[in-house]
Amino acid sequence: MTIVEAIKAVMREAGVPLSAREAYSRILEKSLYTFQAKDPQHVVLMQIRRHCVGIDFPSASLVKHFQTHGENKFSPLKEPMKIARSEAEVVRQEAAGERGNTKEGKDRSKLSVVEEDLWALHEKYLSQFKTRMLGELKRMTPVAFESFARELLDAYGFQNTKVTSISRDGGIDGYGKLKVGLAHLNVAFQCKKWVRGNIHRPEIDRFRGASQGAYEQGIFFTTGMFSEGAISASIKQGAIPIVLIDGPSIVELMITKKFRVESTLMEIPAFAL
């Protein structure tokens, strides 16, 4: 569940407009989303604002999910609404004109613009960071990529992970155990370090054939992407499921688990009076 989906879920359940603070508290109570940010309540507010009808700024989304009720209450739309860029620009200009009628409005407007620019820069930085990280993964040797995948599984919580011998892998690059409830799931993994191109269905079928019987699940890592055929073959009735993790997903997992990734926190204070 994304942050936006979690916000919509608690608002619909409440049946009344909520503030960002109230929505954040309900999301925590129901464990609908795990926040990684230092100021998660502000993240909730910014996500609502980015997807709210009538509130627009350079980094705002063109797809709207919320509507305002007064100054700080919001509710979900019945259906998401997409507005054209030209409409967004008009809304932004009108909002800027209304805020600029008073000195206080001008001061708040300037501060809001800077804050919105900061979040836009943050998104741009993340995008470029992910591209750079994926490029580094593609420069690994196949053997290094297998060791990397094993360590990534360790960071996720797997136990007893091992990389198989190249001469005796039998179509499996490694294996490990993942604790699920009171039991342990035996998992095999396969790694394909591809600079370009997609992984197709035959690769998934071969990996499943090598894993079937000895393992309850398979994980297929690639620095490339998966074709539609490979994706459709990942879940097959009567056969073990294969979890597909492509290049961008590997980078997302690294960021989430802070695996070979360091984070610098920048505190952004916000009005709460």
N, C-alpha and C positions, 0 to 999 in steps of 0.2 A: 504494500500500500504506500503510495506517495504521500507527501505532506498535504498536498491539496485534497487528495481523496480522504485522508484522515480528518481534515478540517470539515469537509462536507458531511462526513459520516456523523460526527458529533453534533453538528448544527441541525441536521435532519432529525436526529434522535431527540434533541432538546425541543424542537418544534417552535422555538422563539429565537429572535436574533441574539447573537452572542458577540461579546468583545473578543479581541485576540487573546487576552489574558484568560478569559473563561474557556475559549476553545482549546488553548494550550493545556489547561488543567484537566479538562475532560479527556484529551488525547493521552495524557500521562496515566490517568486513572484506568483507562481501558487498554493501555499498552498497545495502542494502534500504530505507533511509530517510535523508532529509537533515534533520538537526536544526538548528533555529534558536535554541534556548535556550542560555543561558550555561552551564548545568549540565545537559547532556543526560542524563548517567547518572542523575541524581536524577529526571528526568522519566520515564525508563524504570521506575525503582523505584516511583514514584507511580502510573503506569499499571497496573503489575502489582498493586499493593495495591488500587487502585480496583476491579479486576476479579477479585479473588481470593476464593474461597469461605472463609468464616470470618473475614474481615477486613472490618469495616464501620465507617463513620463518615459524617457528614452528607453529604459530597460523593461518597461511593462510588457506583459504578454498580450498578444492580439486575441487570445482565447480567454473569454471571461466566464468565471464560475460563480461570482458573488455579486451581491448588491448591497448598498449601504442603507442603514436605518439610523438617521441622526449622524452624530459626529464619529462615534466609535463602536457602533453595533453593525453586524453584518449577518446576512443570511444567504444560503445557496440559491442559485437560479434553478428553475425546474429542468432546464436543459442548458448545456454550455453554449455560449454565443461567441461567434468569431466576428470581429469588426475589421473593416478595411483600414489600411495604414492611413489613408487620407482622413478618415473619421477620427482615428486616434490622435492625429496631429491637431485637428480642430478642437477636440476635447481638451488636449493638453494646453493649447493656447488660451482657451476660454478659462480653464482653471487657473492658469498663471495670471490672467487679467483680473479675476476675482480676488486672488490672494494679494495682488499688488495694490489694492485700493487703500490700504492703511500701512503705516510704518511697521506695525507688528506683522502684518501680512507679508510685507516685503522681506523682513528679516527671516521669518519662518520659511518663506519661499526660497530664499537664497540657500538656507541651510538644507532644506529638503532636496534641492537640486544637487548640491554637493554630495549628500548622502546617497541619492539615487545613482549619481555618477560612480561613487565608490563601489556600489553593488554591481554596476555594469562592468567596471574594471575587474572586479573579482571574478565574474563569470568569464570574461575574456581571458584572464590569467589561467583559470582552471582549464579552459578549452585548449590553450597553448601548452599548458603543463602536461595534459593527457596525451596530446599529440607527440610531444618530446619523449615522454615515458614509453609510449608504444614503439617509437623509433628505436629506443635503447633495447627494448625486448627483442626486436627483430634483428638486432646486431649480435645477439648471443649465439653461441654455437649450439647445435642440437643437444649435446651432452650437458652443457651449462643450463639450457632451458629445462631439461628434465630435473636437474637438481633444484633449480629455482621453483618448479611446480611442487616438488616435495616439501620444500621449506614454506611455501605459501599455504599448503594444506596444514602443516604444523601450526602456522600462525592462526589458521581458522579454528583449530581445535582437534585435528586428527591426531591419532596416536600410532606409534610403531610403524611409521611410514618408511618405505624403502624403495630404492630405485633398483630395478632388476638388471642383471648382467645383459649387455648388448647381445651376446652370443646365445643367450637362453631366455630372451624376453617373451617369445611365443606370441608376439603381438601386444604385449602389455609392458608398459614402461615402468610401472611401479604400483604399489598397493599400500593400504593402511586401514586403520579402523576408526570409525566415528561413533562416539557414544550417543545413542538415541534412546532416551528414557532409561530403562534398566538394562537394555541390551546394547551390543556393539554391532555396527553395520560393517561388513567386510566390503571394502571399496577398491576397485582397480582404477588406475588412471593411464591415459595415453597422451603423449605430447607431440604436436606437429608444429615445428617452427617454420612457418611459411612467410616469406616476405611479401608475396602477392598471390592472388587467386583464392578460391573458396575450397573448403572441405566438402566433399560430396558424399552421397549416401553410401557407396561401397566402403568408404573408410569407416563409417559408423558400424556397418554390418560386420566387417572383419573384426573390429574391436569387441563388439558384442559377442561374436562367436568365440573369441579367445577368453572372454570373461565369464560367459554363461556357465553356471554350475558351481564354480568356486567362489563367486562374489555375488553380493546382493545389489550392487550398484556400480556404475562406471562413470568416470569423469573424463571428458575429452577436452584438453587444453589446446588452443592454437593461437598463434599471433595473427592469423588471418581471420577469415569470416566463414560462416557456414551457409551452404546453399539451402534453398527451400526444401529440397529433397532430404538433406541431412537433418534438418530441423524436424520434419514430419516423421523421420525414422527414429528419432531419439526416444519416443515413447511407443512401445509396441506391446500389444496384449500377449500375455504369456511369456514375455521376455524381460530381462532386467532393464530398468530405465537407464538411459545415458544422459548425464548432465552435460550440456554444451556450454563451454566458457570460451568466448572469442577474445580477440585482443583488447577491445575497449572494456569488456567485462573484467578482464584480468586487472587492468589499470584501476577500475572502480573498486575492485576487491582490495587491491593494495592500499588505496587511499582510506577505505573504510577500516581496515585492520591495522593501519599504520605500519605496513610491512615494507621495509626499505623506503619509507617515505617519512619525512619530518615536516611538521607543521609549525608555522609561526602565527601566533594569535595577535590580532589587531583589534583592540577594543573600540567599539563605536557606541558612545552613549546616545540615548534617545530620550525624548521628552516623555515623562510619565506623570506629569502633574494633573 
